Amino acid sequence: MALKITVIGTGYLGATHAAAMAELGFEVLGLDVVPEKIAMLAQGRVPMYEPGLEELLSRHVAGIEGSSGRLRFTTSWEEVGAFGDVHFVCVNTPQKHGEYACDMSYVDSAFASLAPHLREGALVVGKSTVPVGSAARLAAGLPEGVQLAWNPEFLREGFAVNDTLHPDRIVVGVESERAEKLLREVYAAPVGEGSPFVVTDFPTAELVKTSANSFLATKISFINAMAEVCEAADGDVVKLAEAIGHDERIGKKFLRAGIGFGGGCLPKDIRAFMARAGELGADQALTFLREIDSVNMRRRGAMVEMAREALGGGSFLGKRVAVLGATFKPDSDDVRDSPALNVAGQIHLQGGQVTVYDPKGMDNARRLFPTLGYADTALDAVRGADVVLHLTEWREFRELDPAALGEVAGARIVLDGRNALDAVKWREAGWTFRAMGRPRA
């Protein structure tokens, strides 16, 4: 008899996981405590931008013409408990307000609400990023005859659908052969395609995600630290990154210097990791992450100062600044802890007239920073600007015509905060071009 799957929490992670499980052939029931979100998903629509996700949902949501009908949504814990054999918990774990530590209230609430309705033999699978030690604590609160596994997610915003259907690895923390067997059945298709299936204990599974994010954050902040040195020594961080990236031990990915990382994962995950290490008495092992965080945040201020210098070194008062990019990365509408918006906000608070344009993040940016100016196109954002800041590396921005922008700009000065624009093309169009960690000409 085929397994039936539930997904608790239908945000970015949960909605993607639910749609992917239906794509793999399972009957799926998704639950959320927000009725408006459930109503939207039941129509095959998603409350965020993620390439391919809405199309995937529409192929499977019950009631949509031509769909498989394998995916439904509910707000009923009783219905979820009666339906599911395997329950994936995909709720958010934000940073606690005013602290580095992880806020486990959503996870704890989900487990407490689910537990009374679980059938004997059910498997609960945690996918949320949690502090190490959480799984053992949560397992103790489950009813007799119900098991727990931990299966961390490794989704990249902009690539979430592919990362779920064709993961580069599947990690499962289990305490029984039965739990492993059930998860091998769930992931039979990607494992059959060659995705590695790594079986471990609870603590190791919990540590994998935070360790991976800490390594990626370290690599980004390393190249940004090198950019600081290059700026002081008049070196070129792009050529430096290219040269060291040819070393297979280092690799080329995540070596683009710029204004640093942001989003809903890397910043809060490394801070929560530090906080948890301190609770375990292993705080000295992760002191380097404080410097990683510091380097990252410092780059935002460096971009503000680069803009000030480009405008003559004085005040931003009365100066018009165009900001290309609002999201923390391209192919997403996520503006959580966005370096681009942080820079725009700092300049605005210092008196600059800031106008922002982003292909997908405008609505979310307006909600977060309503006092900034917003334009409908890149051309409109640049119109009359004294300086243009490129802060999110959307393809649309790489393909802009510098000559056309130059016709409407107040001054042809562009600062590339992502080292993604073609410096030669912009300079040939008459622009003064500067980028982080690169020579002035």
N, C-alpha and C positions, 0 to 999 in steps of 0.2 A: 504494500500500500504506500503511495507517494506521500512524502512528508508535507505537512502544511506549516507555513512559516508566518510569523507575525513580526512586525517591526514597530518598536515603541519609540515614538519621537519621529516626526516627519519633516524635520528641517533639512538643511543641505545634505547631511550624511544619510539620514533616514529615508528621505524621498528617493535619493539615488539608489540606496541599497534595496528598497522595496521594489522599485522598477526593474533593477537588475535581477533580482530573484525571480520575478515574473518572467523576464526574458529567458532565464535558464530553465523555465518550465514548471515552476512551483506555483501552487495556489498561495496567495499572499494576502494578509490583512494588515493594514497599517493603522496605527492608533496615534492620535494626538489629543491634547486637552484643549486645543484652540479650535472651536467649531468652524471659524471662518477659514482656517487653513485646510481643514478636512473638506469643506465645501469646494474650495478651489481645486484641490487635488482630485476630487471625485469628478471634476470636469476635464481632467487631463491637463490642468494648468499648474505651474509651479510659482511660488512666491519669490523666486530668485532667478538670476540669469546663470545658466550653466549649459554650454553647448551640447545639444543632442538629448538633454534630459526630457524636455517637454515632448519631443517626438517619441522617445522610449515609453514614457507614461501613456501617451495616447494609443500606443499599440496594445496596451494590456488592461487599461482601466475599464471595469465593467460598466456597461451602459453606453459606451462610445461605439458608434457604428464601425464595424470592421475590426474591433479589438478582440483580443483573445479572451477577455473577461476574467483573466486570472488574478487581477489586482483590485481589491476593494479597500475602503477606508471607514473608520469608525471612531467614536469617542467612548465606546463601552469597554471597560476592563473585563466585564463578565463575558462579553462576546469573544474577546481576544483569548481569555483563558480557556474557554470551551473549544475554540477553533484550533489553536496552535500546538504543534509538536516541538518546534524550535522557535524560541522568542529572542529576537535580537534587540538589545537595548541601545539606542542610538541618540540619546539626549545630550544636551550641551553641558560642557564643564568649563564655564568662564573663570576668569581670575576674580578672586574675592575683592570687593571694593576696599581700597586702602591697604591691601596686602598683596604679597606675591603668591600666596597659597591658592590652590584650586578650590573652587566652590562646588562641593559635591551635592548640594541640596537637590538638584534636578535628578541626579542618578538615584539618590536615596529615596526620593519621592516616587520615582518610577518603580523601583523594586518593592517598596512598601505597598503601592497600589496594585501591583501585579501579583504578588505572592499569594494572597488569599484565594485567587481564582485559578491557580495552576493545577493541572491534572497530574496525577502521579505518573512518573516516567518522562515528564517534560524536561527539556534542556533550555536553560536561560543562557544567552551568549552576550556578554558585554562587548560593545565596540567603542564606547566612549573612551577618550584619553583621560586616565585617572592616575592619582598618585599610587606608587607601588605599595601593596598591602591592602588595597581596597577590595580586591576580589575575594580574598580570604574572609574579610569582614562581611561582605555581602553574601557569600555562600552560607555563612552561619545563620543567616536570617531567612533562608529559603525553607519551605516545608519539607518534611521527610519524603524521600522518593523523588525529589527534584534536584537535578544537578546543575552546576554552573561551569561555563567555559569562558575564557577571555580571548577575544579575536580582534586585535587592534586594527583600526582602519589606517590606510596610507593614501588617502585621496589627495590629489592635487587639484585645486580649483582651476577650472578650464579644461581638465582632462578626467573628470570624476567618473563619467560613464565608462570610458575605456579602462580606467584603473580598477573599476569594480568587476567588469566582465573579463578582463585580461590582466590580472594583477601580476606585478613582478615577483611577489611572494605572498604566501598566506601563512600567518602565524597563529597558532592556537595553543593557549594555555589550558591544559585539562588535568583532571585528577582521576580519570577512569578511561578504560578502553572503549566503553560505550559512547562516551562523549566524543572521543576522537572519531569513532566509526560514523556517528551522525554527521559530524562536520565534514568528513571525507565524502559523505553522500551529498551534502549541500554543495560542496565545491568540486564535485566530480568533473564537471565540464572544464573549468580552467585548469585543474590538475591534469586532466587528459591532454590539454594543449601544451603542457610543460611548465605550468607555474609551480615553483617549489612549494612544498607543504611542510612547514617547520613546526614540529610538536615540542612543546616545552611545558614548564610549570607556570603557575600563576604569576609569581614575581617577575620572571624573565619576560613573559608576554607583556606585562604592564610596562616594563622598562624599555622594550623595543621601540615603541613609538617615540617616547621622550628622548631616548638616546639618538634615534635617527634625526629628529628635529634639532637636537643640540648640535649634532655633527654638521648639518646643513647650515645652521646659524653661524657656527664657527667658521665654516668655509667662506660664507658671505662676508662676515666681519673681517676675516683675514685679508681678503683682497681689498676691502675698504680701508683697512689700516695701511696696506701697501700704497693705496691711492694717496693717503695723507703724506707718506714719505715721498712719493713721486712728485706731489705738488711742491714740497719743500726743496726737492733736488732737481726740479724741472725734468723729471723722467716721464715716461708714458706707460700708465698702468694697463692699457689695452694690450700693448706689445708685450709687457711683462707677463700678463695673464696668458697670452697666446703661447709664450715660450715655456712657462712652467706647466701649462696644460698638456703639452705633448708628452710629459712624463706620465706613464700609465698609472703610477702610484698616486698621482695627484688628480689627473683628469681635467677636462675642460669645463664641465658643468658647474654652475654656481660660482663662476669666477668673473662675473661682470660687475665692475665697481660702479657705485652710484649712491643714491640716497638711502639705501639700506632696505631691510625687510620689514614687513608689517603683516596685517591680516589677523584673522582670529585664531591662529595656531602657534606659529613660531614664537612670538613675543611672550604670550601667556604660558606656553608650555615650558620654555626654558626657565621662566621665573618660578613656576610651580615645582619644577624639578629641583631647583635650588632650595626652595622652602622645604620640600619633603626630605631632601638629603640632610638638611639641618635637623629635622625632627628625628632622623635615624642616627644622628651623631656622625654623619659622613660629610659634613658641610665643606671640609677642606678639599674634598675630591672635586668639587664643582665651583670652586672660587673663580676659576677662569671664565665661567659663564657670566660673571658680573662684568668683566671687561668686554666680553662679546656684546652684551647688552649696551654697555657704555659706548663702544665704538659705533654701534648701530644708531643709537640716538644722536650721537655727535654729528653724523653725516647730514641730518636734517638741518641742524644749525649751520653747518658749513654751506649748504645750498642757499640758505637765507643770506649769509654773508657774501657769497659769490654774486647774488643778485644785487645786493647793496653796492658792492664794488663796481659792477657793470653799470650802475646808474650814477656813478661819480663818487661813491663812498659816503654820501651824506644820508639824509632822511628819506624814507619812502613816501613822506607826505606829498600828495599831489601827483605821484607817479602811477602810471597805469601798467599793471603787470598781467600778462596772459599766462595762464597755467593750463598746459595740455596734459590732462590725466587727473582723475580723482580716485580711482580704485587702487587698491594696494598692488595689483598685478593685472595684466591684460586678460581678456577672455573671462571676465568675472564682473559682477556688479557690486562686489563686496568692498565697502569702504572702512571696515573695522580697522583701527590703528593704521590708517593709510598714511605712509610718509608723504605722498603727494598733497593730501588735504592738510596734513600737519604743517607743511611748508607754506601752503597757501594761507592757512589760518594765522601763522606767525607774521607773515608779511602784512596781512590785513590788519592785525592788531597793532602793527607799527605804523599804520596810516596809509598803506598802499591801497590803491583801487584795483582789486584783484577780480579777474574774470576767468572762470573755469569752464572748460569743455571736456567731456568724456563720452565715448561712444555708448556706454551702457550704465554708468554709475551716477547719472545726474540726479535722479529722484532720491536715491539714498544719500547723496552728498548734500542736497538741499535740506533734507531732514536733519542732518547732523550739523551742517554749517549754513543756516538760513541767511546769514548776513553777508555771505560772499556773493559776488555777481556770477551769473551763469549765462552762457551763450549756447545757441542751438547748433553751431558748427565751429570747427577750428578756425575758419576764416573770420567768423564774427568775433571769436574770442581774441584774435590777434589784432583786429581793427583798432588802430590808434594806440597800440601798446608801446611802451618805452622799452620793454624787455619781454622776451618769450621764454618760459621755462617748460622744458619737456620732462615730465615727471612720472609717466606711466608708459611703458613701451608697447603701446598698441600698434598693430601693423598699419592702421590708418595714418598714424603720425609719421611712420617711416616712409610712407608713400606720398606725403604731402609735397606740393610743388613750392619750393622756397621762393621762386620768382614771383608767383602769384601772391603769396603771403607778404612778400616784401612791398607789393604795391599798396597794401592797406595798412601795414604796420607803421606806428609812429617813428620807430627806429629799428634798424635791422640788427638786433642783438638777440642771439639765441643761446641759452644755456642748457646743455644736455645733461640732465640728472640721471640718465640711465645708460649713457655710452652706447646708444643704439642708433643714432642718426648718422648719416653720411656727411662727415665734416667737409669733404672736398666739394660735394654738391652744394651745400649751404654757402660755403665761402665763395664759390664761383658765382653764386646768385647775389653776391654783395653783402652777405651777412657777416658780422663779427661772431665767430663761433667759439664757445668755450665748453669744455666738458670736465667732469670731476676726475682728477688724477692725470690729466693730459697736458702737454705743452700748449701754450697760448696760440701757437701758429705752426 
